[in-house]
Structure formats: C-alpha cells, structure tokens
Amino acid sequence: MNLQGKTALVTGAGQGIGRAIALALAGAGARVAVADINSAKAAEVQDEIQASGGQASVFTVDLTKRPEVTRLAEGVLSEFGQLDILVNNAGWDRLGFFLETEEETWDKILNLNFRALLYVCKAVLPSMVARGGGKLVNIASDAGRGGSMGQAVYAGTKGAVIAFSKTLAREMARYKINVNVVCPGLTETQLLQESRDQLPKIMDAVTKAIPWGRVGRPEEVAEAVVFLASSSADYITGQTLWVNGGLTMM
C-alpha cells in the first residue's frame, strides 16, 4: 500500500494497537500525527518512525476534553497542512462483572471509547469535507457484536462505535469520505494480559476456540487499517472488518 503524500492522525498511538497502526501507516509512506495522553510513550513511537526514515509529530491530548481535541485538529492541520486519514483508536476498559461496577467506571469508559470519538470526528471531518475526500477508520472490537464477559459497558461502547460509523458512512459518502470499522478479536495487548490475570479460565477457553489457533498481533490489526486507509479501499465504506482469527464469522 502506498500512502506517500498522505497525513494520518492516530489517537491512542503511544502503545499497543495504536502504536502498531502508527508505525504501519508511516511504513506505507504517510506522515503521522501521534496523539496520546502519555507524551513519553508517544515520543517513543515518533522516534521509531523517524529512525525508519518516516515523518511523525507528537500531539499530547486528553481526548475526553473537547477543547483539547479542537486544538489537536488545529495543530495537526497547522503543522501538516492537510489531514487525509483519521484513525480513532484510543480506548479504555476496566474488567469487572456489571453488577460489581460503579458509575464512575462507566463514565470513564463511555467518555473515552465513544464520546471522545465523537469529539475527534466533529473536529476533523470538516477539513476532509472541505478537501473533498478522506479516510476514517474507527477501531471497535469483537465485543461490540457478541459481548464479552467482564466487559459489559466496554462492549456497549464498541457496539455504539459500529452503529455510529455505519450512519456516518452514509452521511459522508457525498463528500467522498470513506468510513469503516476494524474490530480486533483477542490481541496481544495490556488489556488482554489483564483479562488473563483476572479471568484465566475464560480467556483460555476463548483462545482455544479461535480457529487460527492463537490470539492476534497488533501488527495484524494495523495492516487492516492500512488497507482501509489506502486507495485500494476507495469503493469500500460503511463496512466492519473483523480481525479475529475466525473466532466469529459473518
């Protein structure tokens, strides 16, 4: 995939899947705005990209605060002059069975996983509309379709991301803006390790049920994002791509 001359913004790009997405987009030639609340982690990703000959800039942002998101969009456009690709990857969860969780935790999950995504779309899409095109890829989860033990509110937000993205795809088609979703299954991240620690029997059973015989790697999710961000996916919009080793199929 060739993304030369394109600029991409990746939220939650400091680690895990977000880091892999930022590196993959840069590897395909895109200039990358590495956005994360953890500036040190974001700087490490910037260093990795630059060490490989790519171009990247760090943007420290709390995505749950709308004024900061507005400044993020303005900063990226000021530095790069354009924004062609947006990847809403940032997310958070705290495992726990629903009746044992509290409203404070619900709010944090809802605010980062869904409300923040709305903020970013609202801040970024006008520039894409003005330019007459762009690629938007939202990262949801397998949990958004089938649910996941200990992740009731998280699953709800990811289901919301999928439904929102399909509607947005219809609204943005007239501007030649593609809106798609990538749904990772079990992927080697910090959240997966926490799940193993807290629900070892369940995680072991789910892993054994994956037809591919293993959990995914962040890089495999990233490759799906690069495809959807490329010209090869110009006629694909409103779709959900499941990257899960066959755990769920449709």
Backbone torsions as a table, in degrees:
resi	resn	phi	psi	omega
1	MET	NA	135.7	-177.9
2	ASN	-113.6	114.2	178.8
3	LEU	-114.6	25.6	178.3
4	GLN	-57.7	135.9	178.4
5	GLY	83.5	-1.4	-179.8
6	LYS	-99.0	152.6	174.8
7	THR	-118.3	132.9	-177.8
8	ALA	-123.2	141.2	172.1
9	LEU	-112.0	125.4	178.9
10	VAL	-120.7	121.4	177.1
11	THR	-89.8	150.7	-177.0
12	GLY	61.8	38.2	-171.6
13	ALA	-89.5	4.9	-174.8
14	GLY	-78.9	-18.0	-178.2
15	GLN	-161.6	172.3	174.3
16	GLY	59.5	-136.9	-178.5
17	ILE	-63.4	-38.9	179.8
18	GLY	-61.0	-42.7	177.2
19	ARG	-60.0	-46.4	-179.2
20	ALA	-62.2	-38.5	179.0
21	ILE	-65.4	-45.6	179.5
22	ALA	-59.6	-44.6	-179.8
23	LEU	-65.7	-39.6	-178.7
24	ALA	-68.8	-41.5	177.9
25	LEU	-63.6	-41.9	177.3
26	ALA	-64.7	-38.2	178.3
27	GLY	-63.4	-26.9	177.7
28	ALA	-86.8	-0.9	174.2
29	GLY	110.3	-4.0	-177.9
30	ALA	-78.1	148.9	167.7
31	ARG	-81.8	135.9	-170.1
32	VAL	-121.8	128.2	169.7
33	ALA	-91.1	111.1	-176.4
34	VAL	-91.9	102.4	-175.3
35	ALA	-105.6	129.1	-179.7
36	ASP	-163.1	153.6	176.3
37	ILE	-74.7	-22.5	179.1
38	ASN	-96.7	98.3	-175.4
39	SER	-65.4	-32.4	-179.8
40	ALA	-66.3	-44.0	177.9
41	LYS	-65.3	-40.9	179.0
42	ALA	-62.7	-38.5	179.5
43	ALA	-65.0	-34.9	177.5
44	GLU	-64.1	-40.0	178.0
45	VAL	-67.4	-41.5	175.6
46	GLN	-57.1	-45.0	-180.0
47	ASP	-61.4	-41.0	179.4
48	GLU	-62.5	-42.9	-179.5
49	ILE	-65.7	-45.6	-178.9
50	GLN	-67.4	-33.8	177.8
51	ALA	-64.5	-25.6	178.9
52	SER	-93.8	8.4	177.4
53	GLY	90.6	7.6	-179.8
54	GLY	-92.9	179.2	-178.9
55	GLN	-120.5	128.9	-179.1
56	ALA	-152.0	153.1	175.4
57	SER	-135.0	147.8	-179.4
58	VAL	-94.9	136.5	174.5
59	PHE	-130.1	110.9	179.7
60	THR	-85.6	126.4	-173.0
61	VAL	-153.8	141.7	168.0
62	ASP	-98.2	104.5	-172.4
63	LEU	-68.3	-13.4	179.3
64	THR	-83.3	-2.7	179.1
65	LYS	-112.7	110.4	-172.3
66	ARG	-57.9	-41.1	178.3
67	PRO	-59.3	-35.5	178.1
68	GLU	-68.4	-36.4	178.3
69	VAL	-66.8	-39.7	176.8
70	THR	-60.8	-44.0	178.2
71	ARG	-65.6	-33.8	177.0
72	LEU	-60.2	-51.3	-179.0
73	ALA	-60.9	-42.9	179.4
74	GLU	-64.4	-39.4	-179.5
75	GLY	-66.3	-42.4	179.5
76	VAL	-64.0	-45.2	-180.0
77	LEU	-66.0	-35.8	179.0
78	SER	-66.5	-40.9	-177.0
79	GLU	-77.5	-43.0	-173.3
80	PHE	-101.7	-16.8	178.1
81	GLY	83.9	-14.9	-179.7
82	GLN	-161.5	162.9	175.2
83	LEU	-140.3	113.2	-174.7
84	ASP	-100.5	-28.6	-172.6
85	ILE	-134.0	129.9	174.3
86	LEU	-122.3	126.9	175.6
87	VAL	-119.7	109.7	176.1
88	ASN	-86.9	96.4	-175.4
89	ASN	-109.7	-26.2	-172.7
90	ALA	-56.1	138.7	178.1
91	GLY	-166.0	167.5	-177.9
92	TRP	-154.1	152.7	174.3
93	ASP	-155.0	155.6	169.1
94	ARG	-130.7	118.6	-175.8
95	LEU	-65.4	143.2	177.3
96	GLY	168.6	140.6	177.2
97	PHE	-66.6	142.2	-167.6
98	PHE	-51.9	-45.8	-176.7
99	LEU	-69.0	-10.8	178.5
100	GLU	-100.8	-0.1	-178.8
101	THR	-98.2	163.4	-177.0
102	GLU	-120.7	163.4	-176.1
103	GLU	-59.9	-33.5	178.9
104	GLU	-59.4	-41.3	177.8
105	THR	-69.0	-41.6	177.8
106	TRP	-56.7	-46.0	-176.7
107	ASP	-60.8	-42.5	-178.8
108	LYS	-64.1	-42.7	179.3
109	ILE	-65.5	-46.4	-179.9
110	LEU	-62.5	-42.6	-175.4
111	ASN	-67.1	-41.8	-177.5
112	LEU	-83.3	-40.9	-173.8
113	ASN	-79.1	-25.8	-177.4
114	PHE	-127.2	-54.3	-177.5
115	ARG	-60.0	-42.8	179.3
116	ALA	-62.0	-37.7	177.5
117	LEU	-61.9	-39.2	176.6
118	LEU	-63.1	-42.9	178.4
119	TYR	-57.9	-47.0	-176.4
120	VAL	-65.5	-44.6	178.6
121	CYS	-60.4	-44.1	-179.2
122	LYS	-62.9	-34.4	-178.1
123	ALA	-80.1	-31.8	-171.5
124	VAL	-96.4	-39.2	-172.2
125	LEU	-59.4	-34.9	179.0
126	PRO	-56.2	-35.5	178.6
127	SER	-69.3	-34.3	176.9
128	MET	-69.8	-40.1	177.4
129	VAL	-60.4	-43.7	-179.2
130	ALA	-63.4	-34.2	-179.2
131	ARG	-85.9	-13.4	177.2
132	GLY	81.1	30.6	176.6
133	GLY	167.9	164.6	178.0
134	GLY	163.4	168.6	179.4
135	LYS	-125.3	126.8	177.5
136	LEU	-120.1	124.5	177.7
137	VAL	-124.6	118.8	177.6
138	ASN	-101.6	135.7	179.1
139	ILE	-95.2	117.6	177.3
140	ALA	-109.8	-129.6	-178.0
141	SER	-170.3	153.5	170.8
142	ASP	-54.0	-31.8	-179.1
143	ALA	-62.6	-22.9	-179.6
144	GLY	-70.1	-14.8	178.0
145	ARG	-108.7	-47.2	-172.5
146	GLY	-105.6	-1.1	-175.9
147	GLY	76.1	170.7	-179.3
148	SER	-159.1	129.0	-178.8
149	MET	-55.6	131.3	177.8
150	GLY	78.7	9.3	-176.7
151	GLN	-137.9	43.0	-173.4
152	ALA	-60.5	-50.2	-177.4
153	VAL	-71.6	-40.2	176.1
154	TYR	-56.3	-47.9	179.5
155	ALA	-61.1	-38.4	178.2
156	GLY	-62.2	-41.2	179.5
157	THR	-68.0	-36.6	-179.4
158	LYS	-71.3	-34.0	172.8
159	GLY	-64.0	-37.1	177.3
160	ALA	-65.0	-39.5	178.3
161	VAL	-60.3	-43.1	-179.6
162	ILE	-62.8	-48.5	-178.5
163	ALA	-65.4	-42.0	178.4
164	PHE	-61.0	-43.2	-177.1
165	SER	-64.1	-39.2	178.8
166	LYS	-64.4	-41.5	178.2
167	THR	-67.0	-43.4	179.9
168	LEU	-62.9	-35.9	178.4
169	ALA	-59.8	-39.8	178.2
170	ARG	-65.7	-41.4	-177.3
171	GLU	-71.9	-32.5	-174.9
172	MET	-89.9	-10.5	-176.0
173	ALA	-58.9	-36.1	-178.2
174	ARG	-64.4	-20.4	179.0
175	TYR	-100.2	8.3	-179.0
176	LYS	60.0	38.6	175.0
177	ILE	-106.9	119.0	179.2
178	ASN	-85.5	133.2	177.9
179	VAL	-125.9	117.3	-179.5
180	ASN	-136.6	169.3	-176.9
181	VAL	-127.7	138.7	170.1
182	VAL	-113.6	126.6	-179.1
183	CYS	-113.7	101.0	175.6
184	PRO	-71.8	146.8	167.8
185	GLY	-89.1	-149.3	177.2
186	LEU	-61.4	123.2	-176.2
187	THR	-134.3	142.9	-177.3
188	GLU	-66.5	91.4	178.2
189	THR	-135.9	175.5	177.8
190	GLN	-61.7	-39.3	179.4
191	LEU	-62.5	-39.6	178.6
192	LEU	-64.2	-40.5	179.4
193	GLN	-64.9	-39.2	176.5
194	GLU	-63.0	-39.0	178.1
195	SER	-63.6	-40.8	177.9
196	ARG	-62.6	-39.5	-177.9
197	ASP	-68.6	-37.8	-174.8
198	GLN	-91.0	-33.0	-177.1
199	LEU	-130.7	60.9	-171.9
200	PRO	-59.9	-41.5	-178.0
201	LYS	-66.9	-42.3	-180.0
202	ILE	-65.6	-45.2	-179.0
203	MET	-64.9	-36.6	178.3
204	ASP	-66.5	-41.0	-179.8
205	ALA	-66.4	-41.6	-180.0
206	VAL	-66.0	-41.6	179.3
207	THR	-61.0	-41.8	179.3
208	LYS	-66.4	-23.4	-178.7
209	ALA	-82.5	-8.2	-178.8
210	ILE	-74.5	119.1	-178.6
211	PRO	-55.3	-33.6	-178.8
212	TRP	-72.0	-14.7	173.7
213	GLY	86.3	8.9	179.7
214	ARG	-161.4	166.9	173.9
215	VAL	-82.5	166.9	-176.5
216	GLY	-83.3	166.6	175.0
217	ARG	-108.8	146.2	178.7
218	PRO	-52.9	-35.4	-178.9
219	GLU	-63.8	-29.5	179.9
220	GLU	-73.4	-34.8	173.5
221	VAL	-66.6	-41.7	-178.6
222	ALA	-60.4	-38.6	-179.3
223	GLU	-64.6	-34.8	176.4
224	ALA	-65.2	-38.9	178.7
225	VAL	-65.5	-43.7	179.6
226	VAL	-59.6	-42.4	178.1
227	PHE	-59.0	-48.8	-177.7
228	LEU	-68.5	-22.7	178.3
229	ALA	-85.3	-8.7	-173.6
230	SER	-95.5	170.6	178.2
231	SER	-67.9	-17.1	177.3
232	SER	-65.4	-18.2	-178.9
233	ALA	-109.7	24.6	-177.2
234	ASP	-60.8	-27.1	-177.4
235	TYR	-105.7	20.1	179.1
236	ILE	-115.4	120.2	176.5
237	THR	-152.9	151.6	-179.2
238	GLY	72.0	19.4	-175.0
239	GLN	-106.6	155.9	177.1
240	THR	-119.0	120.7	-178.8
241	LEU	-104.9	119.2	-176.3
242	TRP	-94.4	117.9	-179.9
243	VAL	-110.8	85.3	-168.0
244	ASN	-143.7	13.8	178.5
245	GLY	68.2	14.8	179.0
246	GLY	90.0	9.5	-178.7
247	LEU	-57.5	-43.5	171.8
248	THR	-126.0	146.3	-178.2
249	MET	-135.7	150.4	175.6
250	MET	-157.4	NA	NA
